[in-house]
Every structure is written in structure tokens, then in C-alpha cells.
């Protein structure tokens, strides 16, 4: 079975949000076109950044530090971010224009204050797993199509983990937008995914199949 995975299409990652991804709102139309095609995907699942207010990835938790800096956080390199996607906040809500009527499951991530979670499957140290893999396995999913925000972080790591777990993995390129802290980050993300056996596709290819 095929599954479409919509990654972190949340208010704080859209233009005007606390951690806005440039043109991040453009992925909404792509997601809506794909979720409408129930003949293409056996199910649709979403991930949701869901941080406690004192999450240690927030620059605000480290006096004298600023967003974009990289620190050692309990043995892992950690980019410091603005406060974003705090549990039960408007910023953590899914985009208002996103059609979620076909969504069968939401996997929340980033819930442990001492470790960030870019992937929809694990935190950054693989210390904790979300319920996403179990949900997909229980429904016989063997192939996943990943899209959303942001290319160079949560999309990349979700796709890499999906491939490492044995799912046939695709990324819908036009359904992704990246943070791009450095100019090379977004192309490097695609290179990393390709190197791990992830296939890059466009929504037009899927819709015309």
C-alpha cells in the first residue's frame, strides 16, 4: 500500500509564522491536489511539530545564544530555533487552507524537551520513536511519498528514516520548501536523499500516472 506523508504543514512554518519557510504556503495546494486522489494513496498521514514551551532547541532557553547558532545539546549538534509550534498554540495548528479530511493519522514529534525531532519516525538521537512506523506497518504500507516543510530538515530526515526502515520512499519535490540557513543546504538535502535511495518525483508525474 502507498501512503502520502504530509510533513509539518503548520502555521509557524508558513509566511508570517515564528519560523517561516520562504514560500512555505505554496505546498498547501500541492498537498490538497494529492490528498484528493484516493486512487493514488491508500492512506494519508501527517506529522506535527509539538514542542513543550521550554524545549531546549529554542534559542530562548540559552541566554546569550541566537537562532541559527549550533550548540551541543546532550551530545547531539543542535541548531537553535525561535520558539515555534508550542503545544496547543495557534502556531502549532495545521494551515487553515490544508484539506485534512482524508488524513488517517497525525504523528506528533518534538515532544521531549531535551532532544529535537526532525524526522516523523524518531527524534534526532533515535532515543524515542513516534507511533508513525507502527501505524504504517499495521496497515500494510510498503511505499511512502513525503512532502511538506522543510526540505532540508523534517522532510529530509523523515525520508531518510523511511528508507532506512525499508519503505520504498519518494519525495514530492514541488511539494517541499526549505529553510536554507546556508545556500547549499537545500541541494545537499536532495543529494543526501538520492544517495540513500530515495526517489524524487513531481506532483504532475503522480497525477498523470
Secondary structure, 3 states (H helix, E strand, C coil): CEEEEEECCEHHHCCCCCCCCCCHHHHHHHHHHHHCCCCCCCEEEEEEECECCCCCCEHHHCCCCCCCCEEEECCEEEECECCCCECCCHHHCECCCCCCCCEEEEEEECCCCCCCCCCCCECCCCCCECCHHHHHHHCCCCEEEEEEECHHHHHHHHHHHHHHCCCEEEEEEEEEECCCCCCCHHHHHHHHHHHCCCEEECHHHHHHC
